[in-house]
């Protein structure tokens, strides 16, 4: 995962928005064709988990900044 400490707040927000769109795409795909290719569904779910882990890291960075600001 990339270093988030050098990202601006607006960059972090943009990443969260991108991730939200990506997760919606995963959900839409699984709803429309989830049973068609189990291997693809598993790959998409693995990717969704990684996306959520990135979101947690982004939110932790926001929390760290808030704590540092006092």
DRENPA-3360 file (N, C-alpha, C; in nm, 2 decimals, always signed):
BEGIN
1 = XXXXXXXX = +0.08/-0.12/+0.00/+0.00/+0.00/+0.00/+0.09/+0.12/+0.00 ~ +0.04/+0.22/-0.07/+0.13/+0.35/-0.08/+0.13/+0.43/+0.05 ~ +0.23/+0.51/+0.06/+0.24/+0.60/+0.18/+0.14/+0.71/+0.17 ~ +0.05/+0.72/+0.27/-0.05/+0.82/+0.27/-0.01/+0.95/+0.34 ~ +0.10/+0.95/+0.41/+0.13/+1.07/+0.48/+0.17/+1.18/+0.39 ~ +0.21/+1.16/+0.27/+0.24/+1.27/+0.18/+0.12/+1.32/+0.09 ~ +0.01/+1.26/+0.12/-0.11/+1.29/+0.04/-0.19/+1.41/+0.11 ~ -0.24/+1.50/+0.04/-0.32/+1.60/+0.10/-0.46/+1.55/+0.14;
9 = XXXXXXXX = -0.53/+1.62/+0.22/-0.66/+1.58/+0.26/-0.75/+1.56/+0.14 ~ -0.74/+1.65/+0.04/-0.83/+1.64/-0.07/-0.79/+1.51/-0.16 ~ -0.66/+1.48/-0.16/-0.62/+1.36/-0.23/-0.68/+1.23/-0.16 ~ -0.68/+1.23/-0.02/-0.73/+1.12/+0.05/-0.88/+1.11/+0.03 ~ -0.95/+1.22/+0.02/-1.10/+1.22/+0.00/-1.12/+1.17/-0.14 ~ -1.04/+1.21/-0.24/-1.05/+1.16/-0.38/-1.03/+1.01/-0.38 ~ -0.94/+0.96/-0.31/-0.92/+0.81/-0.30/-1.04/+0.74/-0.24 ~ -1.10/+0.79/-0.14/-1.22/+0.73/-0.08/-1.33/+0.73/-0.18;
17 = XXXXXXXX = -1.35/+0.84/-0.25/-1.46/+0.85/-0.35/-1.43/+0.75/-0.47 ~ -1.31/+0.74/-0.51/-1.27/+0.64/-0.61/-1.30/+0.50/-0.56 ~ -1.26/+0.47/-0.44/-1.28/+0.34/-0.38/-1.43/+0.31/-0.37 ~ -1.51/+0.40/-0.33/-1.66/+0.38/-0.32/-1.72/+0.35/-0.46 ~ -1.67/+0.42/-0.56/-1.72/+0.39/-0.70/-1.68/+0.25/-0.74 ~ -1.55/+0.21/-0.71/-1.50/+0.08/-0.74/-1.58/-0.03/-0.67 ~ -1.61/-0.01/-0.54/-1.69/-0.11/-0.47/-1.83/-0.12/-0.53 ~ -1.89/-0.01/-0.57/-2.02/-0.02/-0.63/-2.01/-0.10/-0.76;
25 = XXXXXXXX = -1.91/-0.08/-0.84/-1.89/-0.16/-0.96/-1.88/-0.31/-0.93 ~ -1.81/-0.34/-0.83/-1.80/-0.48/-0.79/-1.93/-0.54/-0.75 ~ -2.01/-0.46/-0.67/-2.14/-0.51/-0.63/-2.23/-0.53/-0.75 ~ -2.23/-0.43/-0.84/-2.31/-0.43/-0.96/-2.28/-0.56/-1.05 ~ -2.15/-0.58/-1.06/-2.10/-0.70/-1.14/-2.15/-0.83/-1.07 ~ -2.13/-0.84/-0.94/-2.17/-0.96/-0.87/-2.32/-0.98/-0.88 ~ -2.40/-0.88/-0.88/-2.54/-0.89/-0.89/-2.59/-0.93/-1.03 ~ -2.52/-0.88/-1.13/-2.56/-0.91/-1.27/-2.50/-1.04/-1.32;
33 = XXXXXXXX = -2.38/-1.08/-1.28/-2.32/-1.19/-1.34/-2.24/-1.27/-1.23 ~ -2.27/-1.26/-1.11/-2.19/-1.32/-1.00/-2.18/-1.47/-1.01 ~ -2.29/-1.54/-1.06/-2.29/-1.68/-1.06/-2.22/-1.73/-1.19 ~ -2.20/-1.64/-1.29/-2.15/-1.69/-1.42/-2.01/-1.74/-1.41 ~ -1.92/-1.68/-1.33/-1.78/-1.72/-1.33/-1.73/-1.71/-1.18 ~ -1.74/-1.82/-1.11/-1.70/-1.82/-0.97/-1.56/-1.77/-0.94 ~ -1.47/-1.80/-1.03/-1.33/-1.75/-1.01/-1.32/-1.60/-1.02 ~ -1.39/-1.54/-1.11/-1.40/-1.40/-1.13/-1.46/-1.33/-1.01;
41 = XXXXXXXX = -1.57/-1.39/-0.96/-1.64/-1.34/-0.84/-1.54/-1.34/-0.72 ~ -1.47/-1.45/-0.70/-1.37/-1.45/-0.59/-1.26/-1.35/-0.61 ~ -1.21/-1.33/-0.73/-1.11/-1.22/-0.75/-1.17/-1.09/-0.72 ~ -1.29/-1.06/-0.76/-1.36/-0.93/-0.73/-1.38/-0.91/-0.58 ~ -1.42/-1.02/-0.51/-1.43/-1.01/-0.37/-1.30/-0.98/-0.30 ~ -1.19/-1.05/-0.34/-1.06/-1.03/-0.29/-1.02/-0.88/-0.31 ~ -1.05/-0.83/-0.43/-1.02/-0.69/-0.46/-1.10/-0.60/-0.37 ~ -1.22/-0.63/-0.35/-1.31/-0.55/-0.26/-1.25/-0.54/-0.12;
49 = XXXXXXXX = -1.20/-0.66/-0.07/-1.14/-0.66/+0.06/-1.02/-0.57/+0.07 ~ -0.93/-0.58/-0.03/-0.81/-0.49/-0.04/-0.85/-0.34/-0.04 ~ -0.96/-0.31/-0.12/-1.01/-0.18/-0.12/-1.05/-0.13/+0.02 ~ -1.12/-0.21/+0.09/-1.17/-0.18/+0.22/-1.05/-0.16/+0.32 ~ -0.95/-0.24/+0.30/-0.82/-0.23/+0.38/-0.76/-0.09/+0.35 ~ -0.76/-0.05/+0.22/-0.71/+0.08/+0.19/-0.79/+0.19/+0.25 ~ -0.92/+0.17/+0.25/-1.01/+0.27/+0.32/-0.98/+0.29/+0.47 ~ -0.95/+0.18/+0.53/-0.92/+0.18/+0.67/-0.79/+0.26/+0.69;
57 = XXXXXXXX = -0.69/+0.23/+0.61/-0.56/+0.31/+0.62/-0.58/+0.46/+0.60 ~ -0.67/+0.49/+0.50/-0.70/+0.63/+0.48/-0.76/+0.70/+0.60 ~ -0.86/+0.63/+0.66/-0.93/+0.69/+0.77/-0.84/+0.69/+0.89 ~ -0.75/+0.60/+0.91/-0.65/+0.60/+1.01/-0.55/+0.72/+0.99 ~ -0.52/+0.75/+0.87/-0.43/+0.87/+0.84/-0.51/+1.00/+0.88 ~ -0.64/+1.01/+0.85/-0.71/+1.12/+0.89/-0.71/+1.13/+1.05 ~ -0.73/+1.02/+1.11/-0.73/+1.02/+1.26/-0.60/+1.07/+1.32 ~ -0.49/+1.02/+1.26/-0.36/+1.05/+1.30/-0.33/+1.20/+1.28;
65 = XXXXXX = -0.38/+1.26/+1.17/-0.36/+1.40/+1.15/-0.44/+1.48/+1.25 ~ -0.56/+1.44/+1.28/-0.65/+1.51/+1.37/-0.58/+1.51/+1.51 ~ -0.53/+1.39/+1.55/-0.47/+1.38/+1.68/-0.34/+1.47/+1.69 ~ -0.27/+1.48/+1.58/-0.15/+1.56/+1.57/-0.18/+1.71/+1.58 ~ -0.29/+1.74/+1.53/-0.33/+1.88/+1.52/-0.38/+1.93/+1.66 ~ -0.41/+1.83/+1.75/-0.45/+1.86/+1.88/-0.59/+1.89/+1.90;
% end
